[in-house]
Amino acid sequence: MSVHSYYTVPETVPEFVLNNSTGQVFMQENRFDKASLNWDDVPERVEMAKHFATAIEDIIPLASNMQVMDFGCGTGNVATRLASLVGTITAVDSSAGMINVLEKKLTESKIKNIKPLLTEFNEDSFQKDSFDLIYTCMTFHHIDNIEHVLRLFYKMLTPCGYLVLIDMEKEDGSFHDDNTGVVHFGFDPELLNYTLDEIGFTDIYSRTAYTRVKTLPSGISREYPIFLITGMKSIA
Ligand SMILES: C[S@@+](CC[C@H](N)C(=O)[O-])C[C@H]1O[C@@H](n2cnc3c(N)ncnc32)[C@H](O)[C@@H]1O
């Protein structure tokens, strides 16, 4: 028996993450940097993203000249499925790890119209009227001041531009194994509809987009309904 067989080699998690496009090095500081390393190894996640892409395609009249933002794009499992149907997708994420995985995927797949952007999103990230569609999938429960972000989305949308919000309905905190970085245990879609209306969105519509079934550590199987809400920026 060789000496090496006495050791279990730990899966290495780098402490620093290099952003390939900018050359900047970021400290691996959020849960998603670490999670990015095997994000796509969970088939249920990839499957869920496929459903989200199909739901967006079904509900929004996508067009080849559309400028799109994917807020909290992760490894791009939604964006890569919509890319051939729109003009450009700016894929925004605050995790260097997630952006790195997406960049590798884009190089391998030769998709040219997804522009990954590592940013802590704020009012200076984009100008007014920059996007015809902004969508966000399973990211809002990690965002503290969602009303502030929704107001920024409104500003950054072109008149008659579309917003699509996809996230979990209220849950009891059991969805994530570790709730670090989870700010909301889901949302009440009715309340979100009300907030969108207050901000000025019109044509607000919501429905269940998908139901994620998870087996909890206790062995119990649970259903987590995921809503889709759409709204449109008014013309004026
Ligand atoms: C649960 S993942 C969802 C990924 C992807 N949307 C999907 O459905 O496959 C949430 C993503 O939101 C990103 N995120 C969290 N807070 C963010 C913020 N303030 N700005 C941009 N991205 C953020 C995380 O880094 C992570 O990639």
The ligand as a Tripos MOL2 file, in Angstrom:
@<TRIPOS>MOLECULE
LIG
   27    29     1     0     0
SMALL
NO_CHARGES

@<TRIPOS>ATOM
      1 C1        -28.9710   31.1320   -6.1910 C.3       1 LIG1
      2 S1        -27.8130   31.8340   -7.2940 S.3       1 LIG1
      3 C2        -28.7890   31.8790   -8.8060 C.3       1 LIG1
      4 C3        -27.9650   31.8320  -10.0510 C.3       1 LIG1
      5 C4        -28.7440   31.8750  -11.3570 C.3       1 LIG1
      6 N1        -29.5960   33.0460  -11.4350 N.3       1 LIG1
      7 C5        -29.5600   30.6240  -11.5530 C.2       1 LIG1
      8 O1        -30.7940   30.6970  -11.4260 O.co2     1 LIG1
      9 O2        -28.9610   29.5920  -11.8590 O.co2     1 LIG1
     10 C6        -27.7910   33.5440   -6.7940 C.3       1 LIG1
     11 C7        -26.7240   34.3650   -7.4960 C.3       1 LIG1
     12 O3        -26.9050   35.7400   -7.1370 O.3       1 LIG1
     13 C8        -25.6210   36.3310   -6.9700 C.3       1 LIG1
     14 N2        -25.7740   37.5290   -6.1190 N.ar      1 LIG1
     15 C9        -26.0950   37.5710   -4.7980 C.ar      1 LIG1
     16 N3        -26.1270   38.8600   -4.3810 N.ar      1 LIG1
     17 C10       -25.8230   39.6440   -5.4620 C.ar      1 LIG1
     18 C11       -25.6980   41.0550   -5.6740 C.ar      1 LIG1
     19 N4        -25.8800   41.9330   -4.6930 N.pl3     1 LIG1
     20 N5        -25.3840   41.4990   -6.9080 N.ar      1 LIG1
     21 C12       -25.1910   40.6220   -7.9270 C.ar      1 LIG1
     22 N6        -25.2860   39.2660   -7.7870 N.ar      1 LIG1
     23 C13       -25.6070   38.7940   -6.5770 C.ar      1 LIG1
     24 C14       -24.7870   35.2300   -6.3460 C.3       1 LIG1
     25 O4        -23.4120   35.4450   -6.4840 O.3       1 LIG1
     26 C15       -25.2890   34.0150   -7.1150 C.3       1 LIG1
     27 O5        -24.5420   33.7690   -8.2660 O.3       1 LIG1
@<TRIPOS>BOND
     1     1     2 1
     2     2     3 1
     3     2    10 1
     4     3     4 1
     5     4     5 1
     6     5     6 1
     7     5     7 1
     8     7     8 2
     9     7     9 1
    10    10    11 1
    11    11    12 1
    12    11    26 1
    13    12    13 1
    14    13    14 1
    15    13    24 1
    16    14    15 ar
    17    14    23 ar
    18    15    16 ar
    19    16    17 ar
    20    17    18 ar
    21    17    23 ar
    22    18    19 1
    23    18    20 ar
    24    20    21 ar
    25    21    22 ar
    26    22    23 ar
    27    24    25 1
    28    24    26 1
    29    26    27 1
@<TRIPOS>SUBSTRUCTURE
     1 LIG1         1 GROUP 0 **** ****
